[in-house]
Structures are given as C-alpha cells and as structure tokens.
C-alpha cells in the first residue's frame, strides 16, 4: 500500500468509533470476525504514530470511558466493556489502559489471539504495564499449549481462527456515511478505575 493510500489518524479514530457501535449492536456471544480483523488493522496503523507526540483528541472523555469499561468488566459484561474501550480509543488512541481492558474483553469472548495482540500493543505503548505483561505471558502459554495438544481446538474454534482470511480490513476504515456528533459519556458511564489508572494516564 502506498504512503498516500494509508488511512490518516482521524480515519483510524473514526474506524474505532464505528467498531464500538458494531460491538454494542451485535447479539452474538462470539467476537465478530470483522471486528477482529479491523482491530488488527487499527493496531498496525497506530504503530505509525508515536505515543505522546500529539495530544489526544479528548483525554477527559477517554478517562470516563476507561473507567466505564473497567466497571463493565467487573460486572462481567464483556460486550459493554469492549464497546466502551473502543469508544474511548477513538478519543485517545494510545491509552494503554483502554487497550488492556479491550484485551480482557476479547479474552472473555474467547478471542484469545485478539487478546494477545491487544496486550502486545498495550506493552508497545507502555512497556511497564505489569498487568498486561502478566496476562500476555499467561495467554501465550495457554495458546501454545492448546496448539500443541491434539484436539486442543474444536473444529468450530479452528474455523473461527481462519475466518479472518476473506474479510477486508479496509472496510472498517471507509467513510460509509457522515459521522454523527460524538456522545460524551454520561454520569452513568462512570466507574472505578484500577489502582494503576493514573500511571496509565501519564503514559497515554
């Protein structure tokens, strides 16, 4: 892909916002393969931008949504947690806490490879994120063990891992319609942040 054909940072932010809406609207108990491949593409594109070089579009909104995403995970609502995390990333694309909670939500969906990818991206942003490093080591060992165990993956799981092939990751970055005005988090969206939330904010 040529340099001029690459999406801008705003394109990535818009894609993350659309993915948040898609996750929230999906009735499936599994992670939408389109969301999976689009998250992979978003991580690749965000690596072209240096964390901390530019101010995030709305750090305050991202903080609210990060707290709301953690609160949703505490309530065992992975879908709401992932949707809020993606929405938060559309306001602060290098927020390690948002990537970490998105990884946790993906794991709850059974999307282990996606969780690992998001944990790696968390550590790319913030190498000192101890929880991400701990979870990455655990999940990597888990995935390796399942690959090396005969029958470790069911036919359905193996098919799910291959489902990404025919999907076009460009689609999440296309401007399909005029974007509506972003909704700021409401007071009901607020939740408690983890103890290391302030450290993550400084690294964002």
Secondary structure, DSSP 8 states (H G I E B T S, - for coil): --GGGS--HHHHHHHHHHHHHHHHH---SS--HHHHHHHHHHHHHHTTS-TTTS--TTHHHHHHHHHHHHHHHHTT-HHHHHHHHHHHHTT-TT-HHHHHHHHHHHHHTT-HHHHHHHHHHHHHH-TT-HHHHHHHHHHHHHHHHHHHSTT-S-HHHHHHHHTTTTS-TTGGGS--S---------GGG-----TTHHHHHHH-
